[in-house]
């Protein structure tokens, strides 16, 4: 009888998923000042426990992997490493700015959930199928972003020199306009700027639908395979 791979167990994968969710909840609760002080020791030992389990999983996967270097430098391998390394380095350290920033990387643990989901595999395959189209779309988006920033700068700079100081300063307005977010912190007041913004908004609405359509059609194809 052929032995199963130790990490092919459905129950083990489910346990790891539950621990990932528990660690993310712990990280979120830890940011609450009132609870952080009250349960400081509990959070510390929970973190030690999570580090131990995730480290054990990481090194076990390396040990049982046929191509160890390939796994270490793979997407999942790097995510596994990032999810434990900041915690190991920051445990027992003084609360300096450097180690506080390291601890932020612990939230990368949520990406560990990706490898346990078949739906995520289909999404990954869908992105892979349309990666060339997405690269072209990204290039066109950057070009349009620059044109938008340049245009609004020349329309609005003279009347709003503090808000549209330069083309780089105008990029924030272009990003919020093209993504149709429109925070309202910067907006055109000239007729030319308003007309220009109208066309940029229309183009932005069309641009947003392009990657959504590409990914949706690719996802449906992979789902039916």
CORKAWO-V625504 format. One record per run of one state. SS is the DSSP state (a for helix, b for strand, c for the rest). FROM is the first residue (numbers start at 1). LEN is the number of residues. If there is no record, write none. Layout:
SS,FROM,LEN
SS,FROM,LEN
This chain:
c,1,9
a,10,20
c,30,3
a,33,6
c,39,1
a,40,25
c,65,3
a,68,5
c,73,2
a,75,16
c,91,6
a,97,20
c,117,1
a,118,12
c,130,1
a,131,26
c,157,10
a,167,12
c,179,12
a,191,34
c,225,1
